[in-house]
């Protein structure tokens, strides 16, 4: 079986290089996702085994090859400080995900990374909408979603799940950029 070619989509911001996660990141991501404060929000406090990191990286590589998006490693210096990316949901939507090492919290890195990824999603990929799910009580992640311009989905307020859904619709293109029919 021929291995699918994975496009290398590298994004850069003022303080970050965002590159697709790769096989060499397994150890760093296993450690990152296994941190108790990260694991609590992303994995419902379940243990994160190395096999899960391998699977998530493989899933991301497949998503990049098939859809043009996946998980990007956040690299503010020479080390991976977290991830930010997009994935398809079972309902056919595209979801924004992010996690950051607790020692880097409060620096605005997730907002910076997510802004670049949303610009790529709406500009390059021409996605029409992106959603995010935030655990109830995770006020820091909810603030990030709001800073990104996302609005809280009113339907999630009535949901029995302890999760809040946010959404962001692609900005309207100026008339001179709209296709002529």
C-alpha positions in Angstrom: 0.0 0.0 0.0 1.4 3.4 -1.0 1.6 5.9 1.8 -0.4 9.1 1.1 1.5 12.2 0.5 0.9 14.7 3.3 1.1 18.3 2.4 3.2 20.4 4.7 1.2 23.4 5.7 3.3 25.6 7.9 1.8 28.7 9.4 3.8 31.4 11.1 2.7 34.1 13.5 4.7 36.8 15.4 5.8 34.3 18.1 5.0 30.8 16.7 5.7 28.4 14.0 2.8 26.1 13.5 3.7 22.8 11.7 1.7 19.6 11.3 2.3 17.2 14.1 4.7 14.4 13.0 5.9 11.0 14.2 8.8 12.5 16.0 6.4 14.4 18.3 5.0 11.2 19.9 7.0 11.5 23.1 6.4 15.3 23.5 2.7 15.0 22.8 2.3 12.0 25.0 3.9 14.0 27.8 1.8 17.1 27.0 -1.5 15.4 26.7 -0.8 13.3 29.8 -0.2 16.4 32.0 -3.0 16.3 34.6 -4.3 19.8 33.8 -4.4 19.1 30.0 -5.7 15.5 30.3 -8.6 16.7 32.5 -10.1 18.9 29.8 -9.2 17.0 26.6 -9.5 13.4 27.7 -12.0 13.5 30.5 -9.1 12.8 32.9 -8.5 9.3 31.4 -4.9 8.2 31.2 -3.2 9.0 27.9 -1.1 6.1 26.6 1.6 6.5 24.0 -0.5 4.5 21.5 -3.1 7.3 21.7 -0.5 9.9 20.7 0.5 7.8 17.8 -3.1 7.3 16.6 -3.9 11.1 16.9 -0.8 11.9 14.9 -1.7 9.3 12.2 -5.3 10.7 12.2 -3.9 14.2 11.7 -1.7 13.1 8.8 -4.6 11.4 7.1 -6.8 14.6 7.6 -4.1 16.8 6.1 -3.8 14.5 3.1 -7.5 14.2 2.6 -8.9 17.6 3.8 -6.0 20.0 4.0 -6.2 20.4 7.8 -5.3 18.5 11.0 -3.3 19.3 14.1 -0.5 21.8 14.1 2.3 21.7 16.8 2.8 25.1 18.5 6.5 25.8 18.5 7.4 29.1 20.1 11.0 28.1 20.4 12.6 24.7 19.8 10.0 22.7 21.8 6.4 21.8 21.2 4.3 23.8 23.6 0.9 22.4 22.6 -1.3 21.8 19.6 -4.0 23.7 17.7 -5.9 22.4 14.8 -9.1 21.4 13.0 -10.8 18.1 12.7 -14.0 16.8 11.2 -16.9 15.9 13.5 -19.3 13.0 13.2 -22.0 15.6 12.4 -20.0 16.9 9.4 -18.8 20.1 11.0 -15.2 21.2 11.4 -14.1 21.7 15.0 -11.3 23.9 16.3 -9.2 22.2 19.0 -6.4 23.5 21.1 -4.2 22.6 24.1 -1.2 24.3 25.6 1.3 23.3 28.2 0.3 24.9 31.6 3.6 26.6 32.0 2.7 28.7 28.9 -0.9 29.6 29.9 -1.7 33.3 30.0 0.7 34.3 27.2 -1.9 34.5 24.4 -0.3 31.7 22.4 -3.5 29.7 21.8 -5.4 32.8 20.6 -2.5 33.7 18.3 -2.3 30.1 16.9 -6.1 29.7 16.5 -6.3 33.1 14.7 -3.8 31.9 12.1 -5.6 28.6 11.7 -9.0 30.2 11.3 -7.5 32.6 8.7 -6.2 29.5 6.8 -9.6 27.7 7.3 -11.7 30.5 5.9 -9.2 31.9 3.4 -7.3 29.0 1.9 -9.8 26.2 2.6 -12.9 28.3 2.1 -14.7 26.7 5.0 -18.0 28.3 5.8 -18.1 27.6 9.5 -16.0 26.3 12.4 -17.2 25.2 15.8 -15.6 24.6 19.1 -16.6 22.7 22.2 -15.5 23.8 25.6 -16.0 21.9 28.9 -18.3 23.6 31.3 -16.1 25.4 33.9 -13.2 25.8 31.4 -13.5 29.6 31.5 -10.0 30.1 29.9 -10.9 28.2 26.8 -14.3 29.9 26.6 -12.5 33.3 26.7 -10.3 32.1 23.9 -13.3 31.2 21.8 -14.9 34.6 22.4 -11.7 36.5 21.7 -11.6 34.6 18.3 -15.0 36.1 17.5 -16.9 32.9 18.1 -20.4 33.1 19.5 -22.0 30.7 21.9 -24.4 28.3 20.3 -27.8 28.9 22.1 -28.7 25.3 21.6 -25.8 24.2 23.8 -27.3 26.1 26.8 -30.1 23.6 26.9 -28.0 20.5 26.3 -27.6 18.0 29.1 -23.9 17.7 28.3 -21.5 19.7 30.4 -20.1 21.3 27.2 -20.6 24.6 25.6 -20.6 24.9 21.8 -19.2 28.0 20.1 -19.3 28.8 16.4 -17.8 31.1 13.9 -19.0 31.8 10.4 -16.7 32.8 7.6 -16.5 36.5 7.1 -18.5 37.7 4.0 -16.3 38.3 1.0 -16.4 41.8 -0.4 -18.5 42.0 -3.6 -15.5 42.4 -5.8 -14.3 39.0 -4.6 -17.6 37.1 -5.1 -17.9 34.9 -8.1 -20.0 36.3 -11.0 -22.9 34.1 -12.1 
